C-alpha cells in the first residue's frame, strides 16, 4: 500500500482515502504500489507545503523529524533549491545582487563565460564537491594560462557565487570552504622616486602632460579619475579635491563618464599647497571648456576632445624615453604617491582611504614591502634615539632601504620635497 506520513498536519483522510489505524493521518499516496510509497509532507519556514516520497514509513517520518528540527535551529534548506545549475544561479541571482556599474557587469559576465560556464555551467550547484573546487582553481593556471593576480581574482568572484548560495540557503556549505584560494602573487611595486618624477616633468613635451604627471604624483589618482577630473570638484579655499567620477572606455560605447567602481573610491582628498598652486596656474593658463565633450574638465586634448587611456600611456612612455629612464605605466605614479605616504609614516588605513581601495587588505597586499621598509626605518629611529654616545652610525653608513625616497632618510625632508 502507498500512504502519506502526515503526522505534522494530521490531515483528515479524504472520502476516497482509506483510514489506517496503524498511524493516524496516513492516506494513500499517488505512488500507491510503486517503489517510493510513503510521502512526507511538511511546511517550510514560509508556510509553503513541501512533499517528498520515500520507500518506507520510517524513512518518511525521519524526513519530517529532520526538517522540523532544521526549522527550529534555523538551518533549514529547501531540498529542491540546490538543483539550480551553477550557471543559472550565477547569472540570475549572483550578478543582480552586486552593486556594480555596467562596465564591471560586462567584465564579470566575461569571466563567467570564459572560466566558469565551460566547466560547471550545467551542473547542479549542490553537486560541486570540494575536490572539484580545488581542481577548478588549478585549471585557471594549467588550462586557461592565467598569471599574476588574475587566478586569485577569478577565484574570488566564483567563491562569491557559492558564498551567496550558502547565505540564500540554496546549499548548506560552499565547496570552497576549506580550499585555499590561489595566491595573489602581487609583484612588488618599484615606483619612481621623487627625483625620477621631477625628471619626467622636466622632459614632458607638453605642459598638459607635465601638469598631469605632477598632479598624479601628488594625489595618486587613477588614470580614469584624473582624465575625468572637473575643476568644480576642487575646493581651492579648503585645499580639497572631490573624486566622484571617472572617464572610461567600453567597446561599442566609446568614452563616457561613469561612477567609481566601489563606494570606497568616492573620496575627498586633502591637497598639498603644491598641488593647489599647480591646479590654479594650469586652470588660469588653460581654462576649462564651456561646451563640448570636455566641458568643465581640467585636462582635455588641444582640440577639446576627451583624453583616452591609451593616449595618456603613450605620452608617458614617450616622455620616459626622452628623459632616458625605463618605461613607466601611468599607474606607477599612483604607486609613487602611496610610497611617499608610507615613507612619511601614514598608517595603512589612511593610505587605503587616500587611494580609494575597497579594503585595507588590498593596500597591505599591494604595498607590503614598502610597509616593511617603513617598519625598518622605525627600528632605526628608535635604536638611534636610545644608543649610547658614539654608537650611532652616520647617515652615510646606513643606506636607504629600497630606494623609494632616496633624497633623504628624514621623513620631514621627504614631505617637503613633495608638498612644499
ZIQUICOR-V699970 format. One record per pair of residues at least 6 apart in sequence whose C-alpha atoms are under 6 Angstrom apart, sorted by the first residue. I is the first residue (numbers start at 1). J is the second residue. If there is no record, write none. Layout:
I&J / I&J
//
This chain:
1&32 / 1&33 / 2&28 / 2&29 / 2&32 / 2&33 / 2&37 / 2&38 / 3&26 / 3&27 / 3&28 / 3&29 / 3&38 / 4&26 / 4&27 / 4&29 / 4&38 / 4&39 / 5&26 / 5&39 / 5&40 / 6&25 / 6&41 / 10&25 / 11&25 / 12&25 / 13&27 / 17&27 / 17&28 / 31&37 / 36&53 / 36&54 / 36&55 / 37&55 / 38&53 / 38&54 / 38&55 / 38&56 / 38&57 / 39&52 / 39&53 / 40&51 / 40&52 / 40&60 / 41&50 / 41&51 / 42&49 / 42&50 / 43&49 / 43&50 / 54&60 / 70&76 / 77&169 / 81&170 / 82&125 / 82&126 / 82&170 / 82&171 / 83&124 / 84&124 / 85&122 / 85&123 / 85&124 / 85&125 / 86&121 / 86&123 / 86&124 / 86&125 / 87&121 / 94&161 / 126&171 / 129&175 / 130&175 / 130&176 / 133&176 / 140&146 / 140&151 / 148&185 / 149&184 / 149&185 / 152&182 / 152&184 / 162&174 / 165&171 / 166&172 / 166&173 / 191&332 / 191&335 / 191&336 / 192&336 / 193&404 / 193&405 / 201&210 / 203&323 / 204&210 / 204&319 / 217&333 / 217&337 / 220&334 / 220&337 / 224&246 / 224&247 / 224&248 / 225&246 / 228&246 / 228&247 / 229&297 / 229&298 / 230&296 / 230&297 / 230&298 / 231&298 / 233&241 / 233&242 / 234&241 / 239&271 / 240&269 / 240&270 / 240&271 / 241&268 / 241&269 / 242&268 / 243&266 / 243&267 / 244&266 / 245&258 / 245&259 / 245&260 / 246&257 / 246&258 / 247&256 / 247&257 / 248&255 / 248&256 / 249&255 / 264&356 / 264&358 / 265&356 / 272&419 / 274&419 / 274&420 / 288&296 / 288&297 / 288&298 / 289&295 / 289&296 / 294&304 / 294&305 / 294&306 / 300&306 / 300&307 / 301&307 / 317&327 / 320&327 / 343&374 / 344&411 / 349&360 / 352&360 / 352&363 / 384&392
//
